[in-house]
Amino acid sequence: MGSVTVDQLSFKKRLSMIEQFAIKDFLFKLVGEPTEGIDDFLPLEYTEDVFAKMEAKLVPGLVMNNDEHFRYATITESNQIVIAVLDSNKELKHRIISLDKLNN
């Protein structure tokens, strides 16, 4: 996953149910397919504020890469999943992955 700045991205305003499930499925695989399921391990809430996203219900939420806290996941207009995390300096970082790469 590469790190990008938010001004380089164009987020979707709405996510279909299929896109919401694709995000959940991606996160489920990313965290190692927990036996309790993604909804119990990482409860997410769909919101459409400035853009559509699946946000962590619990704060600080899932810790990734030792010191990053998962905040939300969304999809860009070019069908790339974006994960937003807070780093140890409380700075919001975005990581992007192409949906095409998920199928390989």
Biopython code that builds the backbone (N, CA, C, O; Angstrom):
import numpy as np
from Bio.PDB.StructureBuilder import StructureBuilder

atoms = [
    (1, "MET", "N", (0.840, -1.181, 0.000)),
    (1, "MET", "CA", (0.000, 0.000, 0.000)),
    (1, "MET", "C", (0.883, 1.243, 0.000)),
    (1, "MET", "O", (1.785, 1.375, 0.827)),
    (2, "GLY", "N", (0.620, 2.133, -0.917)),
    (2, "GLY", "CA", (1.371, 3.367, -0.980)),
    (2, "GLY", "C", (0.687, 4.467, -0.202)),
    (2, "GLY", "O", (-0.530, 4.443, -0.014)),
    (3, "SER", "N", (1.461, 5.426, 0.246)),
    (3, "SER", "CA", (0.916, 6.563, 0.986)),
    (3, "SER", "C", (0.750, 7.728, 0.023)),
    (3, "SER", "O", (1.638, 8.007, -0.782)),
    (4, "VAL", "N", (-0.401, 8.415, 0.107)),
    (4, "VAL", "CA", (-0.681, 9.542, -0.778)),
    (4, "VAL", "C", (-1.246, 10.699, 0.036)),
    (4, "VAL", "O", (-1.680, 10.521, 1.175)),
    (5, "THR", "N", (-1.234, 11.884, -0.564)),
    (5, "THR", "CA", (-1.867, 13.024, 0.091)),
    (5, "THR", "C", (-3.321, 13.089, -0.360)),
    (5, "THR", "O", (-3.657, 12.672, -1.468)),
    (6, "VAL", "N", (-4.170, 13.612, 0.503)),
    (6, "VAL", "CA", (-5.603, 13.612, 0.241)),
    (6, "VAL", "C", (-5.971, 14.457, -0.979)),
    (6, "VAL", "O", (-6.973, 14.176, -1.635)),
    (7, "ASP", "N", (-5.186, 15.477, -1.292)),
    (7, "ASP", "CA", (-5.504, 16.317, -2.450)),
    (7, "ASP", "C", (-5.279, 15.601, -3.779)),
    (7, "ASP", "O", (-5.696, 16.102, -4.823)),
    (8, "GLN", "N", (-4.634, 14.451, -3.756)),
    (8, "GLN", "CA", (-4.420, 13.655, -4.960)),
    (8, "GLN", "C", (-5.594, 12.718, -5.231)),
    (8, "GLN", "O", (-5.596, 12.022, -6.246)),
    (9, "LEU", "N", (-6.587, 12.684, -4.351)),
    (9, "LEU", "CA", (-7.669, 11.713, -4.442)),
    (9, "LEU", "C", (-9.014, 12.376, -4.715)),
    (9, "LEU", "O", (-9.266, 13.506, -4.295)),
    (10, "SER", "N", (-9.867, 11.654, -5.424)),
    (10, "SER", "CA", (-11.239, 12.083, -5.654)),
    (10, "SER", "C", (-12.145, 10.970, -5.119)),
    (10, "SER", "O", (-12.269, 9.909, -5.730)),
    (11, "PHE", "N", (-12.773, 11.226, -3.977)),
    (11, "PHE", "CA", (-13.590, 10.209, -3.325)),
    (11, "PHE", "C", (-15.012, 10.188, -3.872)),
    (11, "PHE", "O", (-15.533, 11.207, -4.325)),
    (12, "LYS", "N", (-15.624, 9.019, -3.822)),
    (12, "LYS", "CA", (-17.022, 8.889, -4.222)),
    (12, "LYS", "C", (-17.915, 9.544, -3.177)),
    (12, "LYS", "O", (-17.620, 9.522, -1.982)),
    (13, "LYS", "N", (-19.003, 10.123, -3.646)),
    (13, "LYS", "CA", (-19.977, 10.770, -2.752)),
    (13, "LYS", "C", (-20.910, 9.755, -2.112)),
    (13, "LYS", "O", (-21.437, 9.987, -1.024)),
    (14, "ARG", "N", (-21.116, 8.626, -2.792)),
    (14, "ARG", "CA", (-21.968, 7.535, -2.295)),
    (14, "ARG", "C", (-21.300, 6.215, -2.625)),
    (14, "ARG", "O", (-20.649, 6.074, -3.660)),
    (15, "LEU", "N", (-21.471, 5.248, -1.733)),
    (15, "LEU", "CA", (-20.973, 3.899, -1.971)),
    (15, "LEU", "C", (-22.162, 2.952, -2.069)),
    (15, "LEU", "O", (-23.060, 2.982, -1.227)),
    (16, "SER", "N", (-22.164, 2.119, -3.095)),
    (16, "SER", "CA", (-23.208, 1.109, -3.228)),
    (16, "SER", "C", (-23.021, 0.055, -2.140)),
    (16, "SER", "O", (-21.974, 0.002, -1.495)),
    (17, "MET", "N", (-24.021, -0.770, -1.941)),
    (17, "MET", "CA", (-23.902, -1.863, -0.969)),
    (17, "MET", "C", (-22.754, -2.788, -1.366)),
    (17, "MET", "O", (-22.033, -3.284, -0.501)),
    (18, "ILE", "N", (-22.579, -3.022, -2.655)),
    (18, "ILE", "CA", (-21.489, -3.883, -3.131)),
    (18, "ILE", "C", (-20.141, -3.270, -2.767)),
    (18, "ILE", "O", (-19.234, -3.982, -2.335)),
    (19, "GLU", "N", (-20.002, -1.955, -2.937)),
    (19, "GLU", "CA", (-18.749, -1.286, -2.580)),
    (19, "GLU", "C", (-18.514, -1.323, -1.075)),
    (19, "GLU", "O", (-17.379, -1.500, -0.631)),
    (20, "GLN", "N", (-19.572, -1.160, -0.286)),
    (20, "GLN", "CA", (-19.437, -1.253, 1.171)),
    (20, "GLN", "C", (-18.972, -2.649, 1.575)),
    (20, "GLN", "O", (-18.097, -2.796, 2.429)),
    (21, "PHE", "N", (-19.562, -3.675, 0.957)),
    (21, "PHE", "CA", (-19.144, -5.046, 1.256)),
    (21, "PHE", "C", (-17.719, -5.316, 0.779)),
    (21, "PHE", "O", (-16.982, -6.065, 1.421)),
    (22, "ALA", "N", (-17.327, -4.710, -0.344)),
    (22, "ALA", "CA", (-15.952, -4.875, -0.847)),
    (22, "ALA", "C", (-14.951, -4.303, 0.156)),
    (22, "ALA", "O", (-13.900, -4.896, 0.396)),
    (23, "ILE", "N", (-15.280, -3.147, 0.744)),
    (23, "ILE", "CA", (-14.412, -2.549, 1.761)),
    (23, "ILE", "C", (-14.322, -3.461, 2.972)),
    (23, "ILE", "O", (-13.228, -3.720, 3.473)),
    (24, "LYS", "N", (-15.468, -3.955, 3.448)),
    (24, "LYS", "CA", (-15.469, -4.856, 4.611)),
    (24, "LYS", "C", (-14.672, -6.124, 4.323)),
    (24, "LYS", "O", (-13.909, -6.589, 5.169)),
    (25, "ASP", "N", (-14.853, -6.684, 3.118)),
    (25, "ASP", "CA", (-14.127, -7.900, 2.746)),
    (25, "ASP", "C", (-12.626, -7.635, 2.705)),
    (25, "ASP", "O", (-11.841, -8.449, 3.193)),
    (26, "PHE", "N", (-12.219, -6.505, 2.129)),
    (26, "PHE", "CA", (-10.807, -6.145, 2.083)),
    (26, "PHE", "C", (-10.226, -6.028, 3.499)),
    (26, "PHE", "O", (-9.157, -6.568, 3.785)),
    (27, "LEU", "N", (-10.941, -5.318, 4.378)),
    (27, "LEU", "CA", (-10.459, -5.143, 5.752)),
    (27, "LEU", "C", (-10.415, -6.470, 6.499)),
    (27, "LEU", "O", (-9.501, -6.707, 7.288)),
    (28, "PHE", "N", (-11.399, -7.337, 6.254)),
    (28, "PHE", "CA", (-11.431, -8.661, 6.866)),
    (28, "PHE", "C", (-10.169, -9.436, 6.500)),
    (28, "PHE", "O", (-9.546, -10.055, 7.363)),
    (29, "LYS", "N", (-9.790, -9.404, 5.221)),
    (29, "LYS", "CA", (-8.577, -10.096, 4.767)),
    (29, "LYS", "C", (-7.327, -9.403, 5.298)),
    (29, "LYS", "O", (-6.354, -10.066, 5.658)),
    (30, "LEU", "N", (-7.349, -8.070, 5.347)),
    (30, "LEU", "CA", (-6.192, -7.304, 5.815)),
    (30, "LEU", "C", (-5.840, -7.614, 7.272)),
    (30, "LEU", "O", (-4.663, -7.679, 7.628)),
    (31, "VAL", "N", (-6.855, -7.805, 8.109)),
    (31, "VAL", "CA", (-6.597, -8.057, 9.530)),
    (31, "VAL", "C", (-6.447, -9.541, 9.848)),
    (31, "VAL", "O", (-6.367, -9.917, 11.018)),
    (32, "GLY", "N", (-6.409, -10.389, 8.820)),
    (32, "GLY", "CA", (-6.130, -11.801, 9.051)),
    (32, "GLY", "C", (-7.350, -12.678, 9.241)),
    (32, "GLY", "O", (-7.254, -13.732, 9.870)),
    (33, "GLU", "N", (-8.489, -12.275, 8.716)),
    (33, "GLU", "CA", (-9.723, -13.047, 8.758)),
    (33, "GLU", "C", (-10.066, -13.536, 10.166)),
    (33, "GLU", "O", (-10.087, -14.742, 10.411)),
    (34, "PRO", "N", (-10.337, -12.612, 11.092)),
    (34, "PRO", "CA", (-10.645, -13.006, 12.477)),
    (34, "PRO", "C", (-11.888, -13.894, 12.548)),
    (34, "PRO", "O", (-12.843, -13.684, 11.801)),
    (35, "THR", "N", (-11.879, -14.876, 13.435)),
    (35, "THR", "CA", (-12.982, -15.835, 13.547)),
    (35, "THR", "C", (-14.284, -15.174, 13.958)),
    (35, "THR", "O", (-15.357, -15.654, 13.592)),
    (36, "GLU", "N", (-14.216, -14.083, 14.712)),
    (36, "GLU", "CA", (-15.440, -13.408, 15.143)),
    (36, "GLU", "C", (-16.073, -12.558, 14.045)),
    (36, "GLU", "O", (-17.165, -12.026, 14.242)),
    (37, "GLY", "N", (-15.421, -12.418, 12.903)),
    (37, "GLY", "CA", (-15.961, -11.625, 11.806)),
    (37, "GLY", "C", (-15.564, -10.168, 11.933)),
    (37, "GLY", "O", (-15.198, -9.702, 13.012)),
    (38, "ILE", "N", (-15.639, -9.457, 10.824)),
    (38, "ILE", "CA", (-15.189, -8.065, 10.799)),
    (38, "ILE", "C", (-16.106, -7.158, 11.598)),
    (38, "ILE", "O", (-15.634, -6.195, 12.202)),
    (39, "ASP", "N", (-17.410, -7.437, 11.620)),
    (39, "ASP", "CA", (-18.343, -6.556, 12.323)),
    (39, "ASP", "C", (-18.119, -6.556, 13.835)),
    (39, "ASP", "O", (-18.360, -5.544, 14.493)),
    (40, "ASP", "N", (-17.665, -7.668, 14.385)),
    (40, "ASP", "CA", (-17.354, -7.722, 15.813)),
    (40, "ASP", "C", (-15.931, -7.237, 16.097)),
    (40, "ASP", "O", (-15.677, -6.594, 17.116)),
    (41, "PHE", "N", (-15.014, -7.549, 15.193)),
    (41, "PHE", "CA", (-13.608, -7.192, 15.382)),
    (41, "PHE", "C", (-13.367, -5.709, 15.116)),
    (41, "PHE", "O", (-12.634, -5.050, 15.853)),
    (42, "LEU", "N", (-13.989, -5.191, 14.059)),
    (42, "LEU", "CA", (-13.822, -3.796, 13.660)),
    (42, "LEU", "C", (-15.176, -3.253, 13.201)),
    (42, "LEU", "O", (-15.448, -3.204, 12.001)),
    (43, "PRO", "N", (-16.023, -2.848, 14.145)),
    (43, "PRO", "CA", (-17.338, -2.327, 13.748)),
    (43, "PRO", "C", (-17.205, -1.042, 12.942)),
    (43, "PRO", "O", (-16.492, -0.114, 13.326)),
    (44, "LEU", "N", (-17.916, -1.014, 11.805)),
    (44, "LEU", "CA", (-17.845, 0.119, 10.890)),
    (44, "LEU", "C", (-19.228, 0.740, 10.714)),
    (44, "LEU", "O", (-20.255, 0.069, 10.811)),
    (45, "GLU", "N", (-19.216, 2.039, 10.454)),
    (45, "GLU", "CA", (-20.451, 2.769, 10.224)),
    (45, "GLU", "C", (-20.325, 3.511, 8.899)),
    (45, "GLU", "O", (-19.343, 4.213, 8.663)),
    (46, "TYR", "N", (-21.328, 3.350, 8.037)),
    (46, "TYR", "CA", (-21.337, 4.041, 6.752)),
    (46, "TYR", "C", (-21.813, 5.471, 6.951)),
    (46, "TYR", "O", (-22.863, 5.702, 7.550)),
    (47, "THR", "N", (-21.038, 6.439, 6.446)),
    (47, "THR", "CA", (-21.417, 7.849, 6.530)),
    (47, "THR", "C", (-21.206, 8.522, 5.178)),
    (47, "THR", "O", (-20.376, 8.092, 4.377)),
    (48, "GLU", "N", (-21.971, 9.580, 4.940)),
    (48, "GLU", "CA", (-21.833, 10.384, 3.726)),
    (48, "GLU", "C", (-21.725, 11.849, 4.123)),
    (48, "GLU", "O", (-22.647, 12.626, 3.875)),
    (49, "ASP", "N", (-20.629, 12.230, 4.727)),
    (49, "ASP", "CA", (-20.422, 13.641, 5.081)),
    (49, "ASP", "C", (-19.926, 14.384, 3.849)),
    (49, "ASP", "O", (-20.715, 14.676, 2.950)),
    (50, "VAL", "N", (-18.664, 14.688, 3.790)),
    (50, "VAL", "CA", (-18.071, 15.326, 2.613)),
    (50, "VAL", "C", (-17.946, 14.294, 1.487)),
    (50, "VAL", "O", (-18.102, 14.624, 0.312)),
    (51, "PHE", "N", (-17.666, 13.052, 1.858)),
    (51, "PHE", "CA", (-17.597, 11.933, 0.922)),
    (51, "PHE", "C", (-18.048, 10.688, 1.669)),
    (51, "PHE", "O", (-18.128, 10.691, 2.898)),
    (52, "ALA", "N", (-18.337, 9.638, 0.941)),
    (52, "ALA", "CA", (-18.813, 8.395, 1.546)),
    (52, "ALA", "C", (-17.637, 7.599, 2.102)),
    (52, "ALA", "O", (-16.572, 7.528, 1.487)),
    (53, "LYS", "N", (-17.847, 6.996, 3.283)),
    (53, "LYS", "CA", (-16.779, 6.194, 3.892)),
    (53, "LYS", "C", (-17.355, 5.223, 4.909)),
    (53, "LYS", "O", (-18.480, 5.379, 5.384)),
    (54, "MET", "N", (-16.563, 4.232, 5.224)),
    (54, "MET", "CA", (-16.869, 3.262, 6.270)),
    (54, "MET", "C", (-15.940, 3.610, 7.433)),
    (54, "MET", "O", (-14.741, 3.333, 7.384)),
    (55, "GLU", "N", (-16.505, 4.222, 8.483)),
    (55, "GLU", "CA", (-15.717, 4.709, 9.612)),
    (55, "GLU", "C", (-15.701, 3.722, 10.762)),
    (55, "GLU", "O", (-16.663, 2.983, 10.975)),
    (56, "ALA", "N", (-14.600, 3.714, 11.504)),
    (56, "ALA", "CA", (-14.514, 2.913, 12.717)),
    (56, "ALA", "C", (-15.469, 3.494, 13.749)),
    (56, "ALA", "O", (-15.453, 4.696, 14.013)),
    (57, "LYS", "N", (-16.304, 2.633, 14.335)),
    (57, "LYS", "CA", (-17.228, 3.088, 15.378)),
    (57, "LYS", "C", (-16.502, 3.326, 16.692)),
    (57, "LYS", "O", (-16.878, 4.201, 17.472)),
    (58, "LEU", "N", (-15.461, 2.540, 16.927)),
    (58, "LEU", "CA", (-14.716, 2.630, 18.177)),
    (58, "LEU", "C", (-13.447, 3.440, 17.974)),
    (58, "LEU", "O", (-12.702, 3.213, 17.021)),
    (59, "VAL", "N", (-13.208, 4.369, 18.858)),
    (59, "VAL", "CA", (-11.978, 5.165, 18.807)),
    (59, "VAL", "C", (-11.168, 4.832, 20.042)),
    (59, "VAL", "O", (-11.739, 4.924, 21.129)),
    (60, "PRO", "N", (-9.898, 4.454, 19.996)),
    (60, "PRO", "CA", (-9.027, 4.616, 18.846)),
    (60, "PRO", "C", (-9.178, 3.547, 17.785)),
    (60, "PRO", "O", (-8.697, 3.754, 16.671)),
    (61, "GLY", "N", (-9.814, 2.419, 18.054)),
    (61, "GLY", "CA", (-10.035, 1.422, 17.016)),
    (61, "GLY", "C", (-8.839, 0.520, 16.788)),
    (61, "GLY", "O", (-7.978, 0.368, 17.654)),
    (62, "LEU", "N", (-8.804, -0.071, 15.615)),
    (62, "LEU", "CA", (-7.781, -1.030, 15.222)),
    (62, "LEU", "C", (-6.415, -0.365, 15.096)),
    (62, "LEU", "O", (-6.286, 0.685, 14.466)),
    (63, "VAL", "N", (-5.394, -0.978, 15.699)),
    (63, "VAL", "CA", (-4.017, -0.490, 15.574)),
    (63, "VAL", "C", (-3.359, -1.254, 14.428)),
    (63, "VAL", "O", (-3.382, -2.484, 14.390)),
    (64, "MET", "N", (-2.774, -0.502, 13.497)),
    (64, "MET", "CA", (-2.094, -1.086, 12.341)),
    (64, "MET", "C", (-0.638, -0.630, 12.344)),
    (64, "MET", "O", (-0.329, 0.476, 12.789)),
    (65, "ASN", "N", (0.241, -1.471, 11.853)),
    (65, "ASN", "CA", (1.663, -1.130, 11.748)),
    (65, "ASN", "C", (2.226, -0.566, 13.053)),
    (65, "ASN", "O", (2.992, 0.397, 13.036)),
    (66, "ASN", "N", (1.853, -1.153, 14.158)),
    (66, "ASN", "CA", (2.352, -0.853, 15.506)),
    (66, "ASN", "C", (1.891, 0.471, 16.103)),
    (66, "ASN", "O", (1.679, 0.534, 17.314)),
    (67, "ASP", "N", (1.724, 1.531, 15.315)),
    (67, "ASP", "CA", (1.401, 2.824, 15.919)),
    (67, "ASP", "C", (0.378, 3.646, 15.143)),
    (67, "ASP", "O", (0.199, 4.830, 15.428)),
    (68, "GLU", "N", (-0.291, 3.041, 14.174)),
    (68, "GLU", "CA", (-1.294, 3.747, 13.398)),
    (68, "GLU", "C", (-2.680, 3.238, 13.774)),
    (68, "GLU", "O", (-2.891, 2.033, 13.912)),
    (69, "HIS", "N", (-3.617, 4.157, 13.938)),
    (69, "HIS", "CA", (-4.980, 3.797, 14.311)),
    (69, "HIS", "C", (-5.908, 3.959, 13.115)),
    (69, "HIS", "O", (-6.007, 5.042, 12.539)),
    (70, "PHE", "N", (-6.591, 2.874, 12.744)),
    (70, "PHE", "CA", (-7.526, 2.899, 11.633)),
    (70, "PHE", "C", (-8.650, 3.887, 11.918)),
    (70, "PHE", "O", (-9.219, 3.873, 13.010)),
    (71, "ARG", "N", (-8.980, 4.747, 10.953)),
    (71, "ARG", "CA", (-10.076, 5.709, 11.099)),
    (71, "ARG", "C", (-11.219, 5.408, 10.133)),
    (71, "ARG", "O", (-12.378, 5.343, 10.544)),
    (72, "TYR", "N", (-10.897, 5.223, 8.843)),
    (72, "TYR", "CA", (-11.946, 4.897, 7.884)),
    (72, "TYR", "C", (-11.357, 4.303, 6.614)),
    (72, "TYR", "O", (-10.150, 4.351, 6.376)),
    (73, "ALA", "N", (-12.263, 3.732, 5.796)),
    (73, "ALA", "CA", (-11.902, 3.243, 4.468)),
    (73, "ALA", "C", (-12.960, 3.743, 3.499)),
    (73, "ALA", "O", (-14.130, 3.874, 3.858)),
    (74, "THR", "N", (-12.548, 4.020, 2.277)),
    (74, "THR", "CA", (-13.465, 4.493, 1.247)),
    (74, "THR", "C", (-12.955, 4.052, -0.111)),
    (74, "THR", "O", (-11.957, 3.339, -0.217)),
    (75, "ILE", "N", (-13.660, 4.490, -1.152)),
    (75, "ILE", "CA", (-13.287, 4.149, -2.528)),
    (75, "ILE", "C", (-13.228, 5.434, -3.343)),
    (75, "ILE", "O", (-14.095, 6.299, -3.223)),
    (76, "THR", "N", (-12.194, 5.546, -4.173)),
    (76, "THR", "CA", (-12.052, 6.719, -5.037)),
    (76, "THR", "C", (-12.897, 6.560, -6.295)),
    (76, "THR", "O", (-13.429, 5.485, -6.574)),
    (77, "GLU", "N", (-13.009, 7.638, -7.038)),
    (77, "GLU", "CA", (-13.723, 7.608, -8.313)),
    (77, "GLU", "C", (-13.060, 6.651, -9.302)),
    (77, "GLU", "O", (-13.718, 6.173, -10.225)),
    (78, "SER", "N", (-11.779, 6.365, -9.128)),
    (78, "SER", "CA", (-11.078, 5.422, -10.011)),
    (78, "SER", "C", (-11.014, 4.019, -9.407)),
    (78, "SER", "O", (-10.143, 3.224, -9.759)),
    (79, "ASN", "N", (-11.941, 3.721, -8.497)),
    (79, "ASN", "CA", (-12.105, 2.392, -7.891)),
    (79, "ASN", "C", (-10.870, 1.876, -7.158)),
    (79, "ASN", "O", (-10.430, 0.745, -7.368)),
    (80, "GLN", "N", (-10.337, 2.704, -6.317)),
    (80, "GLN", "CA", (-9.222, 2.307, -5.459)),
    (80, "GLN", "C", (-9.692, 2.410, -4.011)),
    (80, "GLN", "O", (-10.339, 3.383, -3.625)),
    (81, "ILE", "N", (-9.364, 1.407, -3.226)),
    (81, "ILE", "CA", (-9.697, 1.473, -1.803)),
    (81, "ILE", "C", (-8.657, 2.345, -1.118)),
    (81, "ILE", "O", (-7.457, 2.198, -1.352)),
    (82, "VAL", "N", (-9.124, 3.248, -0.274)),
    (82, "VAL", "CA", (-8.257, 4.129, 0.500)),
    (82, "VAL", "C", (-8.510, 3.870, 1.974)),
    (82, "VAL", "O", (-9.655, 3.854, 2.425)),
    (83, "ILE", "N", (-7.437, 3.669, 2.717)),
    (83, "ILE", "CA", (-7.520, 3.494, 4.158)),
    (83, "ILE", "C", (-6.889, 4.714, 4.808)),
    (83, "ILE", "O", (-5.777, 5.111, 4.460)),
    (84, "ALA", "N", (-7.604, 5.304, 5.750)),
    (84, "ALA", "CA", (-7.089, 6.454, 6.487)),
    (84, "ALA", "C", (-6.729, 6.012, 7.899)),
    (84, "ALA", "O", (-7.513, 5.345, 8.575)),
    (85, "VAL", "N", (-5.536, 6.393, 8.333)),
    (85, "VAL", "CA", (-5.058, 6.057, 9.675)),
    (85, "VAL", "C", (-4.490, 7.307, 10.333)),
    (85, "VAL", "O", (-4.005, 8.218, 9.662)),
    (86, "LEU", "N", (-4.560, 7.331, 11.648)),
    (86, "LEU", "CA", (-3.872, 8.373, 12.414)),
    (86, "LEU", "C", (-2.522, 7.818, 12.813)),
    (86, "LEU", "O", (-2.445, 6.737, 13.397)),
    (87, "ASP", "N", (-1.445, 8.549, 12.503)),
    (87, "ASP", "CA", (-0.121, 8.070, 12.883)),
    (87, "ASP", "C", (0.198, 8.485, 14.321)),
    (87, "ASP", "O", (-0.642, 9.078, 14.997)),
    (88, "SER", "N", (1.383, 8.180, 14.778)),
    (88, "SER", "CA", (1.773, 8.463, 16.163)),
    (88, "SER", "C", (1.771, 9.956, 16.478)),
    (88, "SER", "O", (1.700, 10.338, 17.646)),
    (89, "ASN", "N", (1.849, 10.806, 15.450)),
    (89, "ASN", "CA", (1.788, 12.259, 15.636)),
    (89, "ASN", "C", (0.371, 12.798, 15.496)),
    (89, "ASN", "O", (0.165, 14.011, 15.441)),
    (90, "LYS", "N", (-0.615, 11.888, 15.438)),
    (90, "LYS", "CA", (-2.035, 12.249, 15.270)),
    (90, "LYS", "C", (-2.305, 12.908, 13.923)),
    (90, "LYS", "O", (-3.264, 13.667, 13.781)),
    (91, "GLU", "N", (-1.460, 12.616, 12.933)),
    (91, "GLU", "CA", (-1.638, 13.133, 11.584)),
    (91, "GLU", "C", (-2.378, 12.085, 10.760)),
    (91, "GLU", "O", (-2.037, 10.903, 10.810)),
    (92, "LEU", "N", (-3.390, 12.512, 9.999)),
    (92, "LEU", "CA", (-4.170, 11.603, 9.176)),
    (92, "LEU", "C", (-3.383, 11.256, 7.916)),
    (92, "LEU", "O", (-2.983, 12.139, 7.157)),
    (93, "LYS", "N", (-3.168, 9.962, 7.705)),
    (93, "LYS", "CA", (-2.438, 9.460, 6.541)),
    (93, "LYS", "C", (-3.379, 8.594, 5.725)),
    (93, "LYS", "O", (-4.236, 7.909, 6.284)),
    (94, "HIS", "N", (-3.228, 8.617, 4.415)),
    (94, "HIS", "CA", (-4.056, 7.815, 3.523)),
    (94, "HIS", "C", (-3.182, 6.811, 2.780)),
    (94, "HIS", "O", (-2.106, 7.140, 2.281)),
    (95, "ARG", "N", (-3.676, 5.584, 2.721)),
    (95, "ARG", "CA", (-2.992, 4.527, 1.975)),
    (95, "ARG", "C", (-3.976, 4.013, 0.936)),
    (95, "ARG", "O", (-5.157, 3.818, 1.225)),
    (96, "ILE", "N", (-3.484, 3.798, -0.257)),
    (96, "ILE", "CA", (-4.360, 3.445, -1.371)),
    (96, "ILE", "C", (-3.979, 2.092, -1.957)),
    (96, "ILE", "O", (-2.804, 1.733, -2.029)),
    (97, "ILE", "N", (-5.012, 1.344, -2.377)),
    (97, "ILE", "CA", (-4.784, 0.066, -3.046)),
    (97, "ILE", "C", (-5.843, -0.092, -4.130)),
    (97, "ILE", "O", (-7.014, 0.216, -3.910)),
    (98, "SER", "N", (-5.438, -0.562, -5.277)),
    (98, "SER", "CA", (-6.358, -0.739, -6.405)),
    (98, "SER", "C", (-7.246, -1.946, -6.157)),
    (98, "SER", "O", (-6.772, -2.981, -5.689)),
    (99, "LEU", "N", (-8.534, -1.821, -6.467)),
    (99, "LEU", "CA", (-9.439, -2.959, -6.336)),
    (99, "LEU", "C", (-9.029, -4.099, -7.240)),
    (99, "LEU", "O", (-9.269, -5.261, -6.910)),
    (100, "ASP", "N", (-8.410, -3.794, -8.384)),
    (100, "ASP", "CA", (-7.949, -4.835, -9.292)),
    (100, "ASP", "C", (-6.921, -5.726, -8.626)),
    (100, "ASP", "O", (-6.879, -6.925, -8.902)),
    (101, "LYS", "N", (-6.091, -5.171, -7.758)),
    (101, "LYS", "CA", (-5.054, -5.959, -7.080)),
    (101, "LYS", "C", (-5.640, -6.884, -6.029)),
    (101, "LYS", "O", (-5.002, -7.871, -5.660)),
    (102, "LEU", "N", (-6.837, -6.593, -5.536)),
    (102, "LEU", "CA", (-7.482, -7.459, -4.544)),
    (102, "LEU", "C", (-7.862, -8.795, -5.145)),
    (102, "LEU", "O", (-7.888, -9.805, -4.442)),
    (103, "ASN", "N", (-8.157, -8.817, -6.430)),
    (103, "ASN", "CA", (-8.632, -10.034, -7.102)),
    (103, "ASN", "C", (-7.480, -10.937, -7.521)),
    (103, "ASN", "O", (-7.717, -12.070, -7.939)),
    (104, "ASN", "N", (-6.252, -10.471, -7.421)),
    (104, "ASN", "CA", (-5.084, -11.280, -7.820)),
    (104, "ASN", "C", (-4.550, -12.070, -6.674)),
    (104, "ASN", "O", (-3.574, -12.803, -6.830)),
]
sb = StructureBuilder()
sb.init_structure("model")
sb.init_model(0)
sb.init_chain("A")
sb.init_seg("    ")
for serial, (resi, resn, name, xyz) in enumerate(atoms, 1):
    if name == "N":
        sb.init_residue(resn, " ", resi, " ")
    sb.init_atom(name, np.array(xyz, "f"), 0.0, 1.0, " ", f" {name:<3s}", serial, name[0])
structure = sb.get_structure()
